[in-house]
Amino acid sequence: ISKEGVVEEVEFAHGKKVEAKIAAKENQTQRLVVASRVFTYADGGVYEGELKDGKRHGQGKLIKADGTVREGRWEGGLLVEGRISYLDGATFEGEWRDGKLV
């Protein structure tokens, strides 16, 4: 259990991490399939990139189930610098704070 109250349960096959289950304080659970730093979430979203303490942190790309793409630098699970692209062609790029472009 991390200091944030997150529990990680990991399964291995042939010496490689293949599945993880992460539970947050609020008892919310996400199942992930892990391979080469590619994470497929139960809702269909896919994240490829770096993690720290079980959260998106560093360079990465998140493709949400609705087709929205968030790509750039992440800190503590939030996009802080980069680009968000929507299916309708709209793109917003720059620095982000609390999920909003600044």
C-alpha positions in Angstrom: 0.0 0.0 0.0 1.4 3.4 -1.0 1.2 6.5 1.1 -1.7 7.6 -1.0 -3.6 4.4 -0.1 -3.2 2.7 -3.5 -2.9 -1.1 -3.6 -1.3 -2.8 -6.6 -1.8 -6.5 -7.3 0.5 -7.8 -10.0 0.5 -11.1 -12.0 3.6 -12.3 -13.8 4.0 -14.8 -16.7 7.4 -15.9 -18.0 9.0 -13.3 -15.8 7.1 -10.3 -17.3 4.4 -8.2 -15.7 1.2 -9.1 -17.6 -1.7 -7.8 -15.5 -2.1 -5.4 -12.7 -5.0 -4.4 -10.5 -4.9 -1.0 -8.8 -7.4 0.1 -6.2 -7.6 3.7 -5.0 -8.7 5.0 -1.6 -12.3 5.3 -2.8 -12.4 1.6 -3.6 -12.4 2.4 -7.3 -10.7 -0.3 -9.3 -9.2 -0.4 -12.8 -7.9 -3.5 -14.5 -4.9 -3.0 -16.8 -3.2 -5.3 -19.3 0.5 -4.4 -19.2 3.0 -5.0 -22.0 6.0 -2.8 -23.1 4.6 0.2 -21.1 1.2 -0.1 -22.9 -1.8 -0.1 -20.6 -5.3 -1.0 -21.8 -8.0 0.2 -19.4 -11.3 -1.6 -18.9 -13.2 1.3 -20.5 -11.2 0.8 -23.8 -8.7 3.6 -23.2 -5.1 3.0 -24.0 -2.0 4.7 -22.4 1.5 4.2 -23.6 4.2 5.9 -21.6 6.0 6.3 -18.3 4.6 5.8 -14.8 5.5 6.9 -11.3 3.8 5.5 -8.2 1.2 3.9 -10.4 0.2 7.1 -12.1 0.9 8.6 -15.6 4.2 10.5 -15.1 6.7 11.6 -17.7 6.2 11.3 -21.5 3.1 9.5 -22.6 0.1 9.2 -24.8 -3.5 8.4 -23.7 -6.1 7.5 -26.3 -9.5 7.6 -24.6 -12.4 5.3 -25.5 -14.1 8.2 -27.2 -11.1 8.8 -29.5 -9.7 11.8 -27.7 -5.9 11.8 -27.7 -3.9 13.4 -24.9 -0.2 13.4 -25.6 2.8 15.1 -23.8 4.3 15.4 -20.3 2.3 14.0 -17.4 2.8 14.6 -13.6 0.8 12.7 -11.0 -1.6 11.3 -13.5 -2.4 14.7 -15.1 -1.3 16.1 -18.5 0.8 19.2 -17.7 2.3 20.0 -21.1 1.2 18.8 -24.5 -1.7 18.4 -26.9 -5.3 17.2 -26.7 -6.9 16.3 -30.1 -10.6 15.5 -30.6 -12.2 13.4 -33.3 -13.8 16.6 -34.8 -10.3 17.9 -35.6 -10.1 20.4 -32.8 -6.6 20.5 -31.2 -5.4 22.4 -28.1 -1.7 22.6 -27.3 0.2 24.2 -24.4 0.5 24.0 -20.7 -2.3 22.4 -18.6 -3.2 23.0 -15.0 -6.0 21.0 -13.3 -7.1 19.7 -16.7 -7.4 23.2 -18.2 -5.2 24.9 -20.8 -3.4 27.9 -19.3 
